[in-house]
Amino acid sequence: MAKIRPGDVIVGLASYGKATYENDYNSGIGSNGLTSARHDLLNKFYAKNYKESYDNNLPKDVVYIGKHKLTDAFGRSFSNDAAEDLGKALLSPSKTYAPLIKNLLENNFNKINGLIHCSGGGQTKCLKYIPENVRVIKDNLFEVPGIFKKIQEASGADDREMYQVFNMGCRMEIYIEAQVIGRVKESNKKDLVIKTNNSELIF
């Protein structure tokens, strides 16, 4: 049972990017959202030519309703990597957090108040695990990866629906009793600023 409580800090783990064990960039799509993503993005060509790829009892107005093909170019505005096709982005494997979570639990089990895997409810999954007297505020999420922007554009879904269905770039959350003590900004020189109740110290 999660012990999530007021004062906890939420540490998010990105669903996208290129981990050391990956050969290619990962779009961030998770296996739970893949069926919805395929039908929102891809066009009727796939319904006609690949009937085995979907439940043929589904209403036709929800089957492959997008405008894209798997071979369409898929640029990543948030990455310097070369553009890849949409099929490769859709087939990105769900990232595994198992090695990291195993390490965290073995060494810090009592310090972790909650672990939320943001699938099957997207960014709202945490509502299943928090007590009645707690409000969770997520006001510094990762930039939304391109795959989710494409899905939203193709489906016409509003932000509320997107964050309720998809991980939107953050698929694992760790709730711990901690405090964010600062941040890092770009500067024309290396320095450190410490702000106290009485002064501002610059090193």
ZAROKOL-146076 format. One record per atom (N, C-alpha, C): residue in one letter; x, y, z. Coordinates in steps of 0.2 Angstrom, whole numbers, padded with zeros to 4 digits, always signed. Layout:
AXYZ;...
This chain:
M+0004-0006+0000;M+0000+0000+0000;M+0004+0006+0000;A+0003+0011-0004;A+0007+0017-0005;A+0006+0021+0002;K+0011+0024+0004;K+0011+0029+0010;K+0012+0036+0008;I+0009+0038+0002;I+0010+0044-0001;I+0007+0049+0004;R+0010+0055+0005;R+0008+0060+0010;R+0010+0067+0009;P+0007+0072+0011;P+0008+0079+0010;P+0016+0080+0012;G+0019+0084+0007;G+0026+0085+0008;G+0031+0081+0004;D+0028+0075+0001;D+0032+0071-0003;D+0034+0074-0009;V+0040+0073-0012;V+0042+0075-0018;V+0041+0070-0023;I+0039+0071-0029;I+0038+0066-0035;I+0044+0067-0039;V+0048+0061-0040;V+0053+0061-0045;V+0051+0057-0051;G+0051+0060-0057;G+0048+0057-0063;G+0054+0053-0067;L+0052+0048-0070;L+0057+0045-0074;L+0054+0045-0081;A+0058+0047-0086;A+0056+0048-0093;A+0054+0042-0096;S+0049+0042-0101;S+0048+0036-0105;S+0051+0036-0111;Y+0054+0041-0113;Y+0058+0042-0120;Y+0065+0043-0119;G+0069+0044-0125;G+0076+0045-0125;G+0080+0039-0127;K+0086+0039-0126;K+0090+0033-0128;K+0094+0031-0122;A+0092+0025-0119;A+0096+0022-0113;A+0103+0019-0115;T+0107+0018-0111;T+0113+0015-0113;T+0113+0008-0116;Y+0107+0005-0114;Y+0106-0002-0117;Y+0102-0002-0123;E+0100+0004-0126;E+0096+0004-0132;E+0101+0007-0138;N+0099+0004-0144;N+0103+0006-0150;N+0100+0012-0153;D+0093+0013-0152;D+0090+0018-0156;D+0086+0022-0151;Y+0084+0028-0153;Y+0080+0033-0149;Y+0073+0029-0148;N+0071+0030-0142;N+0064+0027-0140;N+0059+0033-0139;S+0054+0032-0143;S+0049+0037-0143;S+0045+0039-0137;G+0045+0034-0132;G+0041+0035-0126;G+0034+0032-0126;I+0032+0029-0131;I+0025+0026-0131;I+0026+0019-0127;G+0021+0018-0123;G+0021+0012-0119;G+0016+0007-0122;S+0017+0000-0121;S+0013-0005-0124;S+0005-0004-0122;N+0004-0001-0116;N-0003+0000-0115;N-0007+0004-0119;G-0003+0009-0122;G-0007+0014-0126;G-0006+0013-0133;L-0003+0008-0135;L-0001+0006-0142;L-0007+0005-0147;T-0012+0001-0144;T-0018+0000-0148;T-0021+0007-0150;S-0022+0011-0145;S-0026+0017-0146;S-0021+0021-0151;A-0015+0022-0150;A-0011+0026-0154;A-0011+0023-0161;R-0011+0017-0163;R-0011+0014-0169;R-0017+0016-0173;H-0023+0016-0170;H-0029+0017-0173;H-0030+0025-0174;D-0027+0029-0169;D-0028+0036-0170;D-0023+0039-0176;L-0017+0035-0177;L-0012+0038-0181;L-0013+0035-0188;L-0014+0029-0189;L-0013+0025-0195;L-0020+0025-0199;N-0020+0025-0206;N-0026+0026-0210;N-0029+0019-0212;K-0034+0020-0215;K-0039+0014-0217;K-0035+0009-0221;F-0029+0011-0224;F-0025+0006-0228;F-0024+0000-0224;Y-0023+0000-0218;Y-0021-0005-0213;Y-0027-0009-0212;A-0033-0006-0211;A-0039-0010-0210;A-0041-0014-0216;K-0040-0012-0222;K-0041-0015-0228;K-0036-0021-0229;N-0030-0020-0228;N-0025-0025-0230;N-0022-0029-0224;Y-0023-0027-0218;Y-0021-0031-0213;Y-0027-0032-0207;K-0032-0036-0210;K-0038-0037-0205;K-0036-0041-0199;E-0030-0045-0199;E-0028-0048-0193;E-0025-0044-0188;S-0024-0037-0189;S-0021-0033-0185;S-0026-0030-0180;Y-0032-0031-0180;Y-0037-0028-0176;Y-0043-0032-0175;D-0047-0031-0170;D-0053-0035-0169;D-0059-0033-0174;N-0060-0037-0179;N-0065-0036-0184;N-0072-0034-0182;N-0073-0035-0176;N-0080-0033-0173;N-0081-0026-0171;L-0075-0023-0171;L-0075-0016-0169;L-0079-0011-0174;P-0082-0006-0172;P-0086-0002-0177;P-0080+0002-0181;K-0082+0002-0188;K-0077+0005-0193;K-0075+0012-0191;D-0079+0016-0187;D-0077+0023-0186;D-0072+0023-0181;V-0069+0018-0178;V-0064+0018-0173;V-0058+0014-0175;V-0058+0011-0181;V-0053+0007-0184;V-0049+0011-0188;Y-0042+0012-0187;Y-0037+0015-0191;Y-0040+0022-0194;I-0041+0027-0190;I-0045+0033-0192;I-0040+0038-0193;G-0033+0037-0193;G-0028+0042-0194;G-0027+0044-0202;K-0022+0048-0203;K-0020+0049-0210;K-0013+0047-0212;H-0010+0043-0207;H-0003+0042-0208;H-0002+0034-0210;K+0004+0033-0213;K+0007+0026-0215;K+0013+0025-0211;L+0015+0019-0209;L+0021+0017-0205;L+0027+0020-0208;T+0027+0021-0215;T+0033+0024-0218;T+0034+0031-0218;D+0029+0035-0215;D+0029+0042-0215;D+0035+0045-0211;A+0038+0050-0213;A+0043+0053-0209;A+0041+0055-0202;F+0045+0054-0197;F+0043+0056-0191;F+0049+0060-0188;G+0048+0067-0188;G+0054+0071-0185;G+0053+0072-0178;R+0058+0073-0174;R+0058+0074-0167;R+0061+0081-0166;S+0056+0085-0165;S+0058+0092-0164;S+0062+0093-0157;F+0061+0089-0152;F+0065+0089-0146;F+0071+0086-0146;S+0074+0083-0151;S+0080+0079-0152;S+0084+0081-0158;N+0091+0080-0157;N+0095+0082-0163;N+0096+0075-0167;D+0093+0070-0165;D+0094+0064-0169;D+0091+0064-0175;A+0093+0061-0180;A+0090+0061-0187;A+0083+0058-0187;A+0079+0061-0191;A+0071+0059-0191;A+0071+0052-0193;E+0066+0049-0190;E+0065+0042-0192;E+0057+0041-0194;D+0055+0035-0196;D+0049+0034-0199;D+0044+0033-0193;L+0037+0034-0194;L+0032+0033-0189;L+0032+0026-0186;G+0033+0021-0191;G+0033+0014-0189;G+0038+0013-0184;K+0044+0015-0184;K+0049+0014-0180;K+0047+0017-0173;A+0044+0023-0173;A+0042+0027-0167;A+0037+0023-0163;L+0032+0020-0167;L+0027+0016-0164;L+0029+0010-0161;L+0034+0007-0164;L+0037+0001-0162;L+0042+0001-0157;S+0044+0007-0154;S+0048+0008-0149;S+0046+0003-0143;P+0051-0001-0140;P+0049-0005-0134;P+0047-0001-0128;S+0043-0003-0124;S+0042+0000-0118;S+0048+0000-0114;K+0050+0006-0111;K+0056+0006-0107;K+0055+0002-0101;T+0060-0002-0098;T+0060-0005-0092;T+0064-0001-0087;Y+0060-0001-0081;Y+0064+0003-0075;Y+0066-0002-0070;A+0065-0009-0072;A+0066-0014-0067;A+0073-0014-0063;P+0079-0013-0067;P+0085-0013-0064;P+0086-0007-0059;L+0083-0001-0061;L+0084+0005-0056;L+0079+0004-0050;I+0073+0002-0051;I+0068+0001-0046;I+0071-0005-0041;K+0074-0010-0044;K+0076-0015-0039;K+0082-0013-0035;N+0086-0008-0037;N+0091-0005-0033;N+0088-0001-0028;L+0083+0003-0030;L+0080+0008-0025;L+0077+0004-0020;L+0073-0001-0021;L+0070-0005-0016;L+0074-0009-0011;E+0080-0011-0014;E+0085-0015-0010;E+0088-0010-0005;N+0089-0004-0007;N+0094+0000-0003;N+0090+0006+0000;N+0084+0007-0002;N+0080+0013+0001;N+0073+0011+0002;F+0071+0005+0003;F+0064+0003+0004;F+0060+0007+0008;N+0062+0009+0014;N+0058+0012+0019;N+0058+0020+0018;K+0062+0022+0013;K+0062+0029+0012;K+0057+0031+0006;I+0055+0026+0003;I+0050+0027-0003;I+0043+0026-0001;N+0039+0031-0002;N+0032+0031+0000;N+0027+0029-0005;G+0030+0029-0011;G+0025+0026-0017;G+0029+0026-0023;L+0027+0021-0027;L+0029+0020-0034;L+0023+0019-0039;I+0023+0024-0043;I+0017+0024-0048;I+0019+0023-0055;H+0017+0017-0058;H+0018+0016-0065;H+0013+0019-0069;C+0014+0024-0073;C+0009+0028-0076;C+0007+0025-0083;S+0003+0019-0082;S+0000+0016-0088;S-0007+0014-0085;G-0011+0013-0090;G-0018+0011-0088;G-0021+0017-0084;G-0020+0023-0086;G-0023+0029-0083;G-0018+0035-0084;G-0013+0034-0087;G-0008+0039-0089;G-0006+0043-0083;Q-0006+0050-0083;Q-0004+0054-0078;Q-0009+0054-0072;T-0015+0051-0073;T-0020+0051-0068;T-0020+0045-0064;K-0015+0040-0065;K-0015+0033-0062;K-0014+0034-0054;C-0010+0040-0052;C-0009+0041-0045;C-0015+0041-0041;L-0021+0044-0044;L-0027+0044-0040;L-0030+0038-0037;K-0028+0032-0040;K-0030+0026-0037;K-0026+0024-0030;Y-0021+0028-0029;Y-0016+0026-0023;Y-0015+0031-0018;I-0018+0037-0019;I-0017+0042-0014;I-0023+0043-0009;P-0022+0045-0003;P-0027+0045+0002;P-0032+0051+0000;E-0037+0051+0004;E-0043+0056+0002;E-0040+0063+0004;N-0036+0064+0008;N-0034+0071+0010;N-0027+0074+0007;V-0026+0071+0001;V-0020+0073-0003;V-0021+0075-0010;R-0018+0081-0011;R-0018+0083-0018;R-0011+0082-0021;V-0011+0079-0027;V-0004+0079-0031;V-0004+0084-0036;I+0001+0088-0036;I+0002+0093-0041;I+0008+0091-0045;K+0007+0091-0052;K+0013+0090-0056;K+0013+0096-0061;D+0018+0100-0059;D+0019+0106-0063;D+0025+0107-0066;N+0029+0102-0067;N+0036+0102-0070;N+0037+0096-0074;L+0032+0093-0077;L+0033+0087-0081;L+0038+0088-0087;F+0040+0083-0090;F+0045+0083-0095;F+0041+0086-0101;E+0045+0089-0106;E+0042+0091-0112;E+0039+0085-0116;V+0033+0086-0119;V+0029+0081-0122;V+0033+0078-0128;P+0034+0072-0128;P+0038+0069-0134;P+0033+0069-0140;G+0037+0070-0146;G+0033+0070-0152;G+0028+0065-0154;I+0029+0059-0152;I+0024+0054-0153;I+0017+0056-0150;F+0017+0059-0144;F+0011+0061-0141;F+0008+0067-0145;K+0012+0071-0147;K+0010+0077-0151;K+0006+0075-0157;K+0009+0070-0160;K+0006+0067-0167;K+0000+0064-0165;I-0001+0060-0160;I-0007+0057-0158;I-0013+0062-0157;Q-0011+0067-0153;Q-0016+0072-0151;Q-0018+0076-0158;E-0013+0077-0162;E-0015+0081-0168;E-0020+0076-0173;A-0018+0070-0173;A-0022+0065-0177;A-0029+0064-0174;S-0030+0063-0168;S-0036+0061-0164;S-0040+0067-0163;G-0037+0073-0162;G-0041+0079-0160;G-0043+0078-0152;A-0040+0074-0148;A-0041+0074-0141;A-0038+0080-0138;D-0042+0082-0133;D-0039+0088-0129;D-0034+0086-0124;D-0031+0091-0121;D-0026+0089-0116;D-0028+0084-0110;R-0034+0086-0108;R-0037+0082-0102;R-0037+0074-0104;E-0039+0073-0110;E-0040+0066-0112;E-0033+0063-0113;M-0028+0067-0116;M-0021+0064-0118;M-0018+0062-0111;Y-0018+0067-0106;Y-0015+0065-0100;Y-0018+0060-0096;Q-0025+0058-0097;Q-0028+0053-0094;Q-0027+0046-0097;V-0025+0046-0104;V-0024+0040-0107;V-0017+0038-0108;F-0012+0043-0109;F-0005+0042-0111;F+0000+0044-0105;N+0006+0041-0105;N+0011+0043-0100;N+0013+0050-0102;M+0013+0053-0108;M+0015+0059-0110;M+0022+0061-0109;G+0026+0056-0109;G+0034+0056-0108;G+0036+0055-0101;C+0032+0053-0096;C+0034+0051-0089;C+0030+0045-0087;R+0033+0039-0087;R+0030+0033-0086;R+0031+0030-0079;M+0035+0033-0075;M+0037+0030-0068;M+0038+0036-0063;E+0034+0036-0057;E+0035+0041-0052;E+0037+0038-0046;I+0041+0041-0042;I+0044+0039-0036;I+0042+0044-0031;Y+0038+0043-0026;Y+0036+0047-0021;Y+0040+0047-0015;I+0044+0052-0013;I+0049+0051-0007;I+0048+0058-0003;E+0050+0057+0004;E+0050+0063+0008;E+0057+0066+0007;A+0056+0072+0003;A+0063+0075+0001;A+0061+0082+0000;Q+0066+0086-0002;Q+0065+0093-0003;Q+0069+0095-0009;V+0066+0098-0014;V+0070+0101-0020;V+0074+0107-0017;I+0081+0107-0017;I+0084+0112-0014;I+0087+0117-0019;G+0086+0116-0025;G+0088+0121-0030;G+0087+0119-0037;R+0090+0122-0042;R+0090+0120-0049;R+0096+0123-0052;V+0097+0121-0058;V+0103+0122-0062;V+0101+0127-0068;K+0104+0132-0069;K+0102+0137-0075;K+0109+0138-0079;E+0108+0140-0085;E+0113+0142-0090;E+0116+0148-0087;S+0123+0149-0088;S+0126+0155-0086;S+0133+0156-0090;N+0135+0162-0090;N+0141+0163-0094;N+0147+0162-0090;K+0146+0160-0084;K+0152+0158-0080;K+0150+0153-0074;K+0154+0149-0072;K+0153+0144-0067;K+0152+0147-0060;D+0146+0147-0057;D+0146+0149-0050;D+0140+0146-0046;L+0140+0148-0040;L+0135+0145-0035;L+0131+0150-0031;V+0125+0150-0031;V+0121+0155-0027;V+0117+0152-0022;I+0118+0154-0015;I+0115+0151-0010;I+0111+0157-0007;K+0104+0156-0006;K+0100+0161-0003;K+0098+0158+0003;T+0099+0163+0008;T+0097+0161+0015;T+0091+0166+0017;N+0089+0166+0023;N+0084+0171+0026;N+0087+0178+0026;N+0093+0178+0027;N+0096+0184+0028;N+0101+0187+0023;S+0103+0183+0018;S+0107+0185+0013;S+0107+0181+0007;E+0111+0183+0002;E+0112+0180-0004;E+0120+0179-0005;L+0122+0173-0005;L+0129+0171-0006;L+0131+0169-0012;I+0136+0172-0015;I+0138+0170-0022;I+0145+0167-0022;F+0146+0161-0024;F+0153+0158-0024;F+0156+0157-0031;
